[in-house]
């Protein structure tokens, strides 16, 4: 079963509930070597998910797919 992280309630700023930190906490708590689904609000939040994945690419993070669903974007991400 694929685990899901819904970021729609996260802060879009750089605080402790920012998308990047929420993903990092999720990765640490749920473990590695798995595919996860990340739901983000289209716009700034989705951009932050993509920037985080790009920054973590050297660690093995990969965006496997991206679905645009109106006001949200659903990513399937591999967390090494």
Gaussian input, Z-matrix of N, CA and C with variables (Angstrom, degrees):
# hf/3-21g

backbone

0 1
 N
 C     1     B1
 C     2     B2     1     A1
 N     3     B3     2     A2     1     D1
 C     4     B4     3     A3     2     D2
 C     5     B5     4     A4     3     D3
 N     6     B6     5     A5     4     D4
 C     7     B7     6     A6     5     D5
 C     8     B8     7     A7     6     D6
 N     9     B9     8     A8     7     D7
 C    10    B10     9     A9     8     D8
 C    11    B11    10    A10     9     D9
 N    12    B12    11    A11    10    D10
 C    13    B13    12    A12    11    D11
 C    14    B14    13    A13    12    D12
 N    15    B15    14    A14    13    D13
 C    16    B16    15    A15    14    D14
 C    17    B17    16    A16    15    D15
 N    18    B18    17    A17    16    D16
 C    19    B19    18    A18    17    D17
 C    20    B20    19    A19    18    D18
 N    21    B21    20    A20    19    D19
 C    22    B22    21    A21    20    D20
 C    23    B23    22    A22    21    D21
 N    24    B24    23    A23    22    D22
 C    25    B25    24    A24    23    D23
 C    26    B26    25    A25    24    D24
 N    27    B27    26    A26    25    D25
 C    28    B28    27    A27    26    D26
 C    29    B29    28    A28    27    D27
 N    30    B30    29    A29    28    D28
 C    31    B31    30    A30    29    D29
 C    32    B32    31    A31    30    D30
 N    33    B33    32    A32    31    D31
 C    34    B34    33    A33    32    D32
 C    35    B35    34    A34    33    D33
 N    36    B36    35    A35    34    D34
 C    37    B37    36    A36    35    D35
 C    38    B38    37    A37    36    D36
 N    39    B39    38    A38    37    D37
 C    40    B40    39    A39    38    D38
 C    41    B41    40    A40    39    D39
 N    42    B42    41    A41    40    D40
 C    43    B43    42    A42    41    D41
 C    44    B44    43    A43    42    D42
 N    45    B45    44    A44    43    D43
 C    46    B46    45    A45    44    D44
 C    47    B47    46    A46    45    D45
 N    48    B48    47    A47    46    D46
 C    49    B49    48    A48    47    D47
 C    50    B50    49    A49    48    D48
 N    51    B51    50    A50    49    D49
 C    52    B52    51    A51    50    D50
 C    53    B53    52    A52    51    D51
 N    54    B54    53    A53    52    D52
 C    55    B55    54    A54    53    D53
 C    56    B56    55    A55    54    D54
 N    57    B57    56    A56    55    D55
 C    58    B58    57    A57    56    D56
 C    59    B59    58    A58    57    D57
 N    60    B60    59    A59    58    D58
 C    61    B61    60    A60    59    D59
 C    62    B62    61    A61    60    D60
 N    63    B63    62    A62    61    D61
 C    64    B64    63    A63    62    D62
 C    65    B65    64    A64    63    D63
 N    66    B66    65    A65    64    D64
 C    67    B67    66    A66    65    D65
 C    68    B68    67    A67    66    D66
 N    69    B69    68    A68    67    D67
 C    70    B70    69    A69    68    D68
 C    71    B71    70    A70    69    D69
 N    72    B72    71    A71    70    D70
 C    73    B73    72    A72    71    D71
 C    74    B74    73    A73    72    D72
 N    75    B75    74    A74    73    D73
 C    76    B76    75    A75    74    D74
 C    77    B77    76    A76    75    D75
 N    78    B78    77    A77    76    D76
 C    79    B79    78    A78    77    D77
 C    80    B80    79    A79    78    D78
 N    81    B81    80    A80    79    D79
 C    82    B82    81    A81    80    D80
 C    83    B83    82    A82    81    D81
 N    84    B84    83    A83    82    D82
 C    85    B85    84    A84    83    D83
 C    86    B86    85    A85    84    D84
 N    87    B87    86    A86    85    D85
 C    88    B88    87    A87    86    D86
 C    89    B89    88    A88    87    D87
 N    90    B90    89    A89    88    D88
 C    91    B91    90    A90    89    D89
 C    92    B92    91    A91    90    D90
 N    93    B93    92    A92    91    D91
 C    94    B94    93    A93    92    D92
 C    95    B95    94    A94    93    D93
 N    96    B96    95    A95    94    D94
 C    97    B97    96    A96    95    D95
 C    98    B98    97    A97    96    D96
 N    99    B99    98    A98    97    D97
 C   100   B100    99    A99    98    D98
 C   101   B101   100   A100    99    D99
 N   102   B102   101   A101   100   D100
 C   103   B103   102   A102   101   D101
 C   104   B104   103   A103   102   D102
 N   105   B105   104   A104   103   D103
 C   106   B106   105   A105   104   D104
 C   107   B107   106   A106   105   D105
 N   108   B108   107   A107   106   D106
 C   109   B109   108   A108   107   D107
 C   110   B110   109   A109   108   D108
 N   111   B111   110   A110   109   D109
 C   112   B112   111   A111   110   D110
 C   113   B113   112   A112   111   D111
 N   114   B114   113   A113   112   D112
 C   115   B115   114   A114   113   D113
 C   116   B116   115   A115   114   D114
 N   117   B117   116   A116   115   D115
 C   118   B118   117   A117   116   D116
 C   119   B119   118   A118   117   D117
 N   120   B120   119   A119   118   D118
 C   121   B121   120   A120   119   D119
 C   122   B122   121   A121   120   D120
 N   123   B123   122   A122   121   D121
 C   124   B124   123   A123   122   D122
 C   125   B125   124   A124   123   D123
 N   126   B126   125   A125   124   D124
 C   127   B127   126   A126   125   D125
 C   128   B128   127   A127   126   D126
 N   129   B129   128   A128   127   D127
 C   130   B130   129   A129   128   D128
 C   131   B131   130   A130   129   D129
 N   132   B132   131   A131   130   D130
 C   133   B133   132   A132   131   D131
 C   134   B134   133   A133   132   D132
 N   135   B135   134   A134   133   D133
 C   136   B136   135   A135   134   D134
 C   137   B137   136   A136   135   D135
 N   138   B138   137   A137   136   D136
 C   139   B139   138   A138   137   D137
 C   140   B140   139   A139   138   D138
 N   141   B141   140   A140   139   D139
 C   142   B142   141   A141   140   D140
 C   143   B143   142   A142   141   D141
 N   144   B144   143   A143   142   D142
 C   145   B145   144   A144   143   D143
 C   146   B146   145   A145   144   D144
 N   147   B147   146   A146   145   D145
 C   148   B148   147   A147   146   D146
 C   149   B149   148   A148   147   D147
 N   150   B150   149   A149   148   D148
 C   151   B151   150   A150   149   D149
 C   152   B152   151   A151   150   D150
 N   153   B153   152   A152   151   D151
 C   154   B154   153   A153   152   D152
 C   155   B155   154   A154   153   D153
 N   156   B156   155   A155   154   D154
 C   157   B157   156   A156   155   D155
 C   158   B158   157   A157   156   D156
 N   159   B159   158   A158   157   D157
 C   160   B160   159   A159   158   D158
 C   161   B161   160   A160   159   D159
 N   162   B162   161   A161   160   D160
 C   163   B163   162   A162   161   D161
 C   164   B164   163   A163   162   D162
 N   165   B165   164   A164   163   D163
 C   166   B166   165   A165   164   D164
 C   167   B167   166   A166   165   D165
 N   168   B168   167   A167   166   D166
 C   169   B169   168   A168   167   D167
 C   170   B170   169   A169   168   D168
 N   171   B171   170   A170   169   D169
 C   172   B172   171   A171   170   D170
 C   173   B173   172   A172   171   D171
 N   174   B174   173   A173   172   D172
 C   175   B175   174   A174   173   D173
 C   176   B176   175   A175   174   D174
 N   177   B177   176   A176   175   D175
 C   178   B178   177   A177   176   D176
 C   179   B179   178   A178   177   D177
 N   180   B180   179   A179   178   D178
 C   181   B181   180   A180   179   D179
 C   182   B182   181   A181   180   D180
 N   183   B183   182   A182   181   D181
 C   184   B184   183   A183   182   D182
 C   185   B185   184   A184   183   D183
 N   186   B186   185   A185   184   D184
 C   187   B187   186   A186   185   D185
 C   188   B188   187   A187   186   D186
 N   189   B189   188   A188   187   D187
 C   190   B190   189   A189   188   D188
 C   191   B191   190   A190   189   D189
 N   192   B192   191   A191   190   D190
 C   193   B193   192   A192   191   D191
 C   194   B194   193   A193   192   D192
 N   195   B195   194   A194   193   D193
 C   196   B196   195   A195   194   D194
 C   197   B197   196   A196   195   D195
 N   198   B198   197   A197   196   D196
 C   199   B199   198   A198   197   D197
 C   200   B200   199   A199   198   D198
 N   201   B201   200   A200   199   D199
 C   202   B202   201   A201   200   D200
 C   203   B203   202   A202   201   D201
 N   204   B204   203   A203   202   D202
 C   205   B205   204   A204   203   D203
 C   206   B206   205   A205   204   D204
 N   207   B207   206   A206   205   D205
 C   208   B208   207   A207   206   D206
 C   209   B209   208   A208   207   D207
 N   210   B210   209   A209   208   D208
 C   211   B211   210   A210   209   D209
 C   212   B212   211   A211   210   D210
 N   213   B213   212   A212   211   D211
 C   214   B214   213   A213   212   D212
 C   215   B215   214   A214   213   D213
 N   216   B216   215   A215   214   D214
 C   217   B217   216   A216   215   D215
 C   218   B218   217   A217   216   D216
 N   219   B219   218   A218   217   D217
 C   220   B220   219   A219   218   D218
 C   221   B221   220   A220   219   D219
 N   222   B222   221   A221   220   D220
 C   223   B223   222   A222   221   D221
 C   224   B224   223   A223   222   D222
 N   225   B225   224   A224   223   D223
 C   226   B226   225   A225   224   D224
 C   227   B227   226   A226   225   D225
 N   228   B228   227   A227   226   D226
 C   229   B229   228   A228   227   D227
 C   230   B230   229   A229   228   D228
 N   231   B231   230   A230   229   D229
 C   232   B232   231   A231   230   D230
 C   233   B233   232   A232   231   D231
 N   234   B234   233   A233   232   D232
 C   235   B235   234   A234   233   D233
 C   236   B236   235   A235   234   D234
 N   237   B237   236   A236   235   D235
 C   238   B238   237   A237   236   D236
 C   239   B239   238   A238   237   D237

   B1=1.4512
   B2=1.5376
   B3=1.3136
   B4=1.4574
   B5=1.5237
   B6=1.3167
   B7=1.4614
   B8=1.5213
   B9=1.3374
   B10=1.4533
   B11=1.5157
   B12=1.3313
   B13=1.4611
   B14=1.5251
   B15=1.3196
   B16=1.4656
   B17=1.5236
   B18=1.3282
   B19=1.4634
   B20=1.5303
   B21=1.2996
   B22=1.4703
   B23=1.5198
   B24=1.3152
   B25=1.4614
   B26=1.5275
   B27=1.3406
   B28=1.4688
   B29=1.5191
   B30=1.3154
   B31=1.4528
   B32=1.5229
   B33=1.3352
   B34=1.4612
   B35=1.5273
   B36=1.3118
   B37=1.4605
   B38=1.5260
   B39=1.2988
   B40=1.4659
   B41=1.5227
   B42=1.3030
   B43=1.4561
   B44=1.5119
   B45=1.3125
   B46=1.4648
   B47=1.5261
   B48=1.3244
   B49=1.4660
   B50=1.5251
   B51=1.3265
   B52=1.4617
   B53=1.5315
   B54=1.3245
   B55=1.4661
   B56=1.5290
   B57=1.3243
   B58=1.4651
   B59=1.5230
   B60=1.3185
   B61=1.4683
   B62=1.5207
   B63=1.3170
   B64=1.4711
   B65=1.5220
   B66=1.3317
   B67=1.4670
   B68=1.5234
   B69=1.3233
   B70=1.4683
   B71=1.5248
   B72=1.3457
   B73=1.4732
   B74=1.5271
   B75=1.3258
   B76=1.4650
   B77=1.5266
   B78=1.3287
   B79=1.4569
   B80=1.5256
   B81=1.3188
   B82=1.4652
   B83=1.5306
   B84=1.3177
   B85=1.4624
   B86=1.5284
   B87=1.3263
   B88=1.4659
   B89=1.5288
   B90=1.3226
   B91=1.4570
   B92=1.5131
   B93=1.3231
   B94=1.4559
   B95=1.5155
   B96=1.3422
   B97=1.4561
   B98=1.5224
   B99=1.3254
   B100=1.4581
   B101=1.5243
   B102=1.3322
   B103=1.4494
   B104=1.5257
   B105=1.3258
   B106=1.4602
   B107=1.5252
   B108=1.3124
   B109=1.4535
   B110=1.5237
   B111=1.3257
   B112=1.4532
   B113=1.5204
   B114=1.3356
   B115=1.4599
   B116=1.5216
   B117=1.3358
   B118=1.4614
   B119=1.5274
   B120=1.3202
   B121=1.4578
   B122=1.5200
   B123=1.3161
   B124=1.4587
   B125=1.5220
   B126=1.3079
   B127=1.4650
   B128=1.5106
   B129=1.3231
   B130=1.4692
   B131=1.5230
   B132=1.3265
   B133=1.4635
   B134=1.5319
   B135=1.3231
   B136=1.4635
   B137=1.5256
   B138=1.3263
   B139=1.4699
   B140=1.5214
   B141=1.3357
   B142=1.4591
   B143=1.5265
   B144=1.3341
   B145=1.4690
   B146=1.5276
   B147=1.3195
   B148=1.4648
   B149=1.5297
   B150=1.3291
   B151=1.4672
   B152=1.5228
   B153=1.3437
   B154=1.4658
   B155=1.5279
   B156=1.3362
   B157=1.4645
   B158=1.5261
   B159=1.3226
   B160=1.4688
   B161=1.5303
   B162=1.3211
   B163=1.4645
   B164=1.5238
   B165=1.3238
   B166=1.4630
   B167=1.5271
   B168=1.3167
   B169=1.4625
   B170=1.5256
   B171=1.3273
   B172=1.4768
   B173=1.5304
   B174=1.3279
   B175=1.4719
   B176=1.5315
   B177=1.3524
   B178=1.4565
   B179=1.5199
   B180=1.3300
   B181=1.4690
   B182=1.5206
   B183=1.3400
   B184=1.4592
   B185=1.5239
   B186=1.3271
   B187=1.4685
   B188=1.5208
   B189=1.3313
   B190=1.4571
   B191=1.5156
   B192=1.3390
   B193=1.4572
   B194=1.5247
   B195=1.3137
   B196=1.4628
   B197=1.5238
   B198=1.3405
   B199=1.4541
   B200=1.5220
   B201=1.3165
   B202=1.4617
   B203=1.5198
   B204=1.3244
   B205=1.4657
   B206=1.5247
   B207=1.3166
   B208=1.4590
   B209=1.5086
   B210=1.3319
   B211=1.4677
   B212=1.5289
   B213=1.3303
   B214=1.4659
   B215=1.5220
   B216=1.3173
   B217=1.4570
   B218=1.5241
   B219=1.3194
   B220=1.4626
   B221=1.5233
   B222=1.3315
   B223=1.4542
   B224=1.5133
   B225=1.3149
   B226=1.4504
   B227=1.5136
   B228=1.3379
   B229=1.4647
   B230=1.5246
   B231=1.3319
   B232=1.4537
   B233=1.5191
   B234=1.3242
   B235=1.4597
   B236=1.5191
   B237=1.3414
   B238=1.4670
   B239=1.5256
   A1=109.72
   A2=115.52
   A3=120.95
   A4=109.84
   A5=116.09
   A6=121.30
   A7=108.72
   A8=115.49
   A9=121.03
   A10=110.85
   A11=115.17
   A12=122.41
   A13=106.83
   A14=116.53
   A15=122.12
   A16=108.32
   A17=115.57
   A18=121.20
   A19=113.19
   A20=118.28
   A21=120.54
   A22=113.51
   A23=118.20
   A24=121.08
   A25=112.66
   A26=116.84
   A27=121.00
   A28=111.13
   A29=114.33
   A30=122.35
   A31=108.47
   A32=117.55
   A33=120.27
   A34=111.78
   A35=116.59
   A36=120.09
   A37=109.50
   A38=117.32
   A39=122.14
   A40=113.11
   A41=119.09
   A42=121.87
   A43=113.03
   A44=114.88
   A45=120.88
   A46=112.87
   A47=118.26
   A48=120.07
   A49=111.52
   A50=116.63
   A51=120.61
   A52=109.64
   A53=117.58
   A54=119.15
   A55=113.55
   A56=118.16
   A57=120.53
   A58=111.72
   A59=117.00
   A60=119.51
   A61=111.65
   A62=117.10
   A63=119.97
   A64=110.57
   A65=117.18
   A66=120.53
   A67=110.57
   A68=117.31
   A69=120.49
   A70=111.28
   A71=117.08
   A72=120.48
   A73=110.52
   A74=116.10
   A75=120.80
   A76=110.16
   A77=117.01
   A78=122.88
   A79=110.47
   A80=116.55
   A81=120.43
   A82=112.30
   A83=117.30
   A84=119.59
   A85=113.28
   A86=117.46
   A87=120.41
   A88=113.43
   A89=116.05
   A90=119.22
   A91=113.27
   A92=113.21
   A93=119.65
   A94=111.02
   A95=114.63
   A96=123.34
   A97=112.13
   A98=115.11
   A99=120.15
   A100=110.75
   A101=114.61
   A102=121.36
   A103=107.63
   A104=116.30
   A105=120.99
   A106=109.19
   A107=114.41
   A108=121.17
   A109=107.92
   A110=116.60
   A111=121.76
   A112=108.20
   A113=115.93
   A114=121.83
   A115=107.99
   A116=116.23
   A117=121.25
   A118=109.65
   A119=115.46
   A120=121.28
   A121=107.32
   A122=115.66
   A123=120.46
   A124=109.90
   A125=117.21
   A126=121.62
   A127=111.04
   A128=115.48
   A129=121.15
   A130=111.80
   A131=117.39
   A132=119.65
   A133=110.98
   A134=117.31
   A135=120.82
   A136=110.19
   A137=117.25
   A138=120.92
   A139=110.86
   A140=116.87
   A141=120.49
   A142=111.81
   A143=117.02
   A144=120.34
   A145=109.29
   A146=116.27
   A147=120.37
   A148=111.62
   A149=117.04
   A150=119.62
   A151=110.85
   A152=117.00
   A153=120.72
   A154=109.96
   A155=116.96
   A156=120.43
   A157=110.81
   A158=116.86
   A159=120.55
   A160=110.58
   A161=116.56
   A162=120.85
   A163=111.70
   A164=117.49
   A165=121.87
   A166=112.82
   A167=116.57
   A168=121.30
   A169=112.14
   A170=116.79
   A171=119.44
   A172=112.21
   A173=117.49
   A174=122.88
   A175=111.34
   A176=116.55
   A177=120.80
   A178=114.92
   A179=118.13
   A180=121.09
   A181=108.82
   A182=116.50
   A183=121.47
   A184=109.80
   A185=116.43
   A186=120.51
   A187=106.03
   A188=116.04
   A189=121.49
   A190=112.39
   A191=116.11
   A192=120.04
   A193=109.72
   A194=114.41
   A195=121.60
   A196=107.42
   A197=116.56
   A198=122.20
   A199=109.16
   A200=116.71
   A201=122.57
   A202=107.69
   A203=116.39
   A204=121.10
   A205=110.81
   A206=116.17
   A207=120.74
   A208=112.65
   A209=116.96
   A210=121.36
   A211=112.89
   A212=116.75
   A213=119.72
   A214=110.26
   A215=114.80
   A216=122.38
   A217=107.04
   A218=116.15
   A219=121.13
   A220=108.21
   A221=114.41
   A222=121.57
   A223=109.69
   A224=116.85
   A225=121.37
   A226=104.57
   A227=116.03
   A228=122.34
   A229=109.09
   A230=115.49
   A231=120.67
   A232=108.45
   A233=116.38
   A234=123.04
   A235=108.10
   A236=117.42
   A237=120.44
   A238=112.58
   D1=132.70
   D2=-179.36
   D3=-79.46
   D4=132.47
   D5=176.60
   D6=-82.69
   D7=149.42
   D8=-176.60
   D9=-124.45
   D10=136.44
   D11=172.98
   D12=-116.79
   D13=114.49
   D14=179.84
   D15=-98.34
   D16=110.68
   D17=-177.20
   D18=-91.78
   D19=0.36
   D20=-173.16
   D21=-58.88
   D22=-22.94
   D23=178.36
   D24=-95.63
   D25=-3.76
   D26=-178.87
   D27=-73.65
   D28=158.09
   D29=175.58
   D30=-73.85
   D31=143.04
   D32=178.49
   D33=-91.52
   D34=0.64
   D35=-179.72
   D36=-90.64
   D37=-162.68
   D38=-176.05
   D39=-97.92
   D40=17.66
   D41=-177.28
   D42=-76.23
   D43=-170.66
   D44=-176.00
   D45=-69.27
   D46=-14.28
   D47=177.03
   D48=-109.02
   D49=23.13
   D50=178.08
   D51=-66.93
   D52=157.28
   D53=179.30
   D54=-55.55
   D55=-43.06
   D56=-178.59
   D57=-60.74
   D58=-46.01
   D59=179.87
   D60=-70.81
   D61=-33.87
   D62=176.51
   D63=-63.57
   D64=-41.64
   D65=177.90
   D66=-65.24
   D67=-43.28
   D68=179.32
   D69=-60.72
   D70=-45.48
   D71=178.57
   D72=-61.87
   D73=-42.17
   D74=178.76
   D75=-60.93
   D76=-45.80
   D77=179.93
   D78=-59.65
   D79=-45.21
   D80=-179.91
   D81=-67.64
   D82=-38.93
   D83=-176.69
   D84=-80.18
   D85=-33.30
   D86=-175.30
   D87=-95.28
   D88=-13.22
   D89=177.17
   D90=96.61
   D91=173.80
   D92=-175.17
   D93=-109.67
   D94=-176.40
   D95=178.78
   D96=59.24
   D97=51.73
   D98=179.07
   D99=-154.23
   D100=160.55
   D101=173.77
   D102=-96.56
   D103=135.29
   D104=178.45
   D105=-128.30
   D106=156.92
   D107=176.13
   D108=-103.66
   D109=128.77
   D110=178.87
   D111=-119.22
   D112=123.64
   D113=179.94
   D114=-104.70
   D115=124.69
   D116=-177.43
   D117=-131.60
   D118=150.78
   D119=173.71
   D120=-70.44
   D121=137.08
   D122=178.81
   D123=-61.56
   D124=140.89
   D125=-179.83
   D126=111.42
   D127=-131.28
   D128=-174.89
   D129=-58.01
   D130=-43.62
   D131=-176.90
   D132=-64.63
   D133=-44.44
   D134=178.23
   D135=-63.88
   D136=-40.09
   D137=176.74
   D138=-59.64
   D139=-39.61
   D140=-179.63
   D141=-67.37
   D142=-35.88
   D143=176.31
   D144=-62.84
   D145=-44.83
   D146=-178.79
   D147=-67.39
   D148=-39.21
   D149=177.49
   D150=-65.56
   D151=-40.51
   D152=178.20
   D153=-62.22
   D154=-46.20
   D155=-179.39
   D156=-61.89
   D157=-39.54
   D158=178.04
   D159=-64.98
   D160=-42.28
   D161=179.63
   D162=-66.08
   D163=-29.75
   D164=-177.57
   D165=-97.12
   D166=6.10
   D167=-177.98
   D168=-57.95
   D169=-37.60
   D170=179.75
   D171=-68.10
   D172=-14.59
   D173=176.00
   D174=-90.93
   D175=-6.40
   D176=178.25
   D177=104.44
   D178=2.18
   D179=177.85
   D180=-69.32
   D181=135.59
   D182=179.86
   D183=-137.67
   D184=135.94
   D185=168.62
   D186=-85.07
   D187=115.25
   D188=-177.06
   D189=-86.28
   D190=-33.91
   D191=177.56
   D192=-156.92
   D193=160.51
   D194=-178.75
   D195=-142.86
   D196=120.93
   D197=179.21
   D198=-114.67
   D199=123.77
   D200=176.39
   D201=-90.81
   D202=116.83
   D203=-177.74
   D204=-123.51
   D205=62.20
   D206=177.48
   D207=76.49
   D208=-103.26
   D209=-177.05
   D210=-92.47
   D211=2.54
   D212=179.77
   D213=-138.74
   D214=160.70
   D215=177.30
   D216=-125.00
   D217=133.03
   D218=178.92
   D219=-111.88
   D220=120.25
   D221=179.71
   D222=-105.19
   D223=143.29
   D224=165.51
   D225=-107.33
   D226=119.93
   D227=-172.34
   D228=-123.69
   D229=137.75
   D230=173.78
   D231=-93.89
   D232=123.63
   D233=175.45
   D234=-106.50
   D235=112.07
   D236=-175.69
   D237=-70.61

